[in-house]
Amino acid sequence: MGSVVDKLVTKPSNQAANFLLLSFKQTFNDVLKSESDVNWALVENSMAEACHHIPENQWPFILNLANSYVGEAGVMAICKTLLHHPGVNALYLTNTKITTTSCGIIQKLLEVNRYLTRLDLSLNQIQTEGAVSVLHGLENNNLLVFLGLRDTGIDDGIIEPLVELLKKNKVLRNIDLRQNLITEHGFVKISEFMEDCTHLLNLDMQGMPIKLCKISKLNLSRYLLGLIISADNN
């Protein structure tokens, strides 16, 4: 468990990151060992105190909480701190027991973000409603280049908000939508837009409930077929 804690904040040559790690170590040990009774007020205070003493020219950091018990209260505490001390450029919340409820504070974080370039919410059941909230947070964001939404319970309802976002946001380069519930109908809707969307480098849509034999019968652009060519064909 200690090796996980040692990787929570990553930037080996950065003394500020080491200080931050030491400040968080006890509270995150509690998080990793227990699924309840975590003193998130202490976590929030610890983060705020650590960030307050770190010069801005020594930012940013990578905060990796993947596969640990964070939950709604944890995300609230972390995001509230980062709203005021935004020196994290990558936030990994993969499989941290969060749901749609957490996405409101994540949206607010993205709206004021000055450093965050990578956000991974994969393996959390935030559903389409939560994912749409996250997309709203990116409407005026000019920093985030990667968004991870793999296996988050989202369906075709994400397509229209995603298209509208990509019309405004020319910075987002990589989106992971693997193992969700998007159907051939969703593929068709996004294909109508993707032909002219040149800034998006990777849209990973493997593992969807659609067969390649069905895809070939649809009016999909060559560009989109290239993006989803490894979709589930079983």
N, C-alpha and C positions, 0 to 999 in steps of 0.2 A: 504493500500500500504506500510505503514511503516513496518508492520510485515514481508513483503517479503524482504525488505531491510535488516532488522535485521538478516535474515537467509542467506544473500548472502555469507558471510564468516563465517564458522562454526568451532569452536573449543573452547567451552565455558571456559575452564580453561587456555587458552593460551592468555597471555597479548598481544602478538604480533598480534594475530588475531583480538583482539579488536581495536588495533591501526590501522590495515589495514581497518577494517570496518569503522572507523571514517573518514579515508582518502578518502574512496570511497563513503561515504554516500550521499553527495550532487550530485556528478556526476551520480551515479546510480539512485538517485531519478529522475533526468532528464530522464534517459533511460526508467524508468518504467512509467513515466507520458506522454511521447511523442514518437511518431513514426518518428519524423523528427527533424532536427535542433539540434541534439545532438553534443556537442563539444567533439569529440572522441580524439582530440589532448590533451584536458584537462584530459580526462580519462586516457590516456596513461601516461601522465606526473605524474598524481596523483598516479597511480599504481607503476611507477618506483621509485618515491620519497618514497612511503611507504615501498616498498620492500628493497630499499637501506638502510633504517634505521632499518630493522629487522634482528637481528643476525641469521645466518644460523642454529645455534643450536636450534632456536625456530620455525623452519619450521617443518612440512608442514601445509598447510591449505586446506580447502575445499572451492572451489569457485562455488557457485550455482547460475546460471543465468537463470534457467529454466523458461519458460513461460514469459519472458520479451523481450522487443524489443531490440535486439542487432544488427542483420543484418550483412552484409558483412564488413562494416567499423568497427563495434564494435569488431567482431572476429579478424580482422586484428590488431587492437590496443591492444587487450588483449593478443593475441598470440605473438606479437612482444615484449611486455613487458616480458612475461613468457620465451621467448627465452634467455633473459639476467638475469632474476630473477625467476628461475624455482622452487620456493618454494611452489607449489600447488600440492597436491597429488590426488585430485579429481576435475574434471572440468565437470560441468553439463551444457550443451548447448541445452537441450531439448526444442524444439519449440521456437527457437529464430530467425526465419526468415532468416536462412542462406541457401545457395545453393552450387552448385558444386564449384563456385568461391572461397569459403572460404577454401576448402580442401587442397589447396596448402600450405598455411601457417600452417594449422593443421599438415600436413605431416612433415614440417620442425620442428615443435615443438616436435613431437614424435621422430624425429631422434636425437635430442639433449637432450631429457628429462632425468632428473636425479631423479625425484620424482613422476611423474604422474603415478598412478596405476589404475585410473578409468576415463573413458571418455565416455560421453553419448551425442550422436548427434541425438537421436531419434526425430521423428516428424519434420524433416527438409528435404526438397526435394533436397538432395545432389546427388541423382541418382547413378547409378552404377559407372559412371566415378569418381565421388567424393569419393565414398566408396573405390574404388581401390587405389586412391591416399593415403587415410588414411592407408590402408593395407601396402602399400609400406613404409610408415613411421615406421611400426612396424617390418620390416625385421630384424633389428639389435637391437631391443628394448628388454631389459630383465627385464622390470618393470611392464608394463601394464597387469593387470589380467582381467579387464572387459572392453568390448567395446559394446556400445549400438547403434544399427542401426535400431531400430524399425520404420516401416512406413517411410522409406526414399526414396522410389521409386526405389529400386534396384531389378534387375531381375537375370536370370540365368548367366549373364555375371560375377557375383561376385564369382561364385563357383570355377573356376580354380585359380584365384588369391588367394582366401581364402585357398584352398588346398596347394598351393605353400607356402603360409605364414606359415601354421601350420606344414609344414615339417621342417621349419627353426626355428620357434618360439615355444619354449616349455614352455613358461611362461604364455601365454594367457589361462585363465581358463574358462571364461564365455563370450559368444557372444549372443546378443539379435538381432535376425533377424525377429521378428514377423511382421506380416501384410505387407509383401512385395510381390513381383511379381514372386517369384521363383516357377517353375512348377515341375511336376514329373520328367522331364528330369534333372533338377538341383538336385533333390533328388537322382536320380540314380548316377549321377556323383560324388556327395560327398560321397555316400555310399561306393564307391569303395576304398575310402581312410580311412573312419572313423573306419573301423574294427580294424586297428592297431594304431589308434590315442588315446592313453590312457591318455594323459595329459589334454585333454579338458573335463571339468566337466559338462558343460551345454551349449548346443546349442539350443536355444529356437526358434522354427520355426512355431509357431502357427499362424493361420490366413492367410495361403497361399492359392492360387487358386488351391488346390488339395484336393481330397476327400480321406478319409481313405480307401474306397473301392478300389480306384485306387492304393493306396500305397500297399495294400495287394497283388496286382497282379504283383508288380515290384520286381526285384531282389535286395532287400534292406537287409542290414545286420541287425541282431537282435539288435546290439548296436545302430544303427541309428534309428530303429523303437522305441527304448526306448526313444530317444531324442525327437522324433516328435509325440509321441503317442497321444498328445492332440491337434494335428493339426485340423484345421477347418473341421468339418464333417457335415456341414449343406448343 
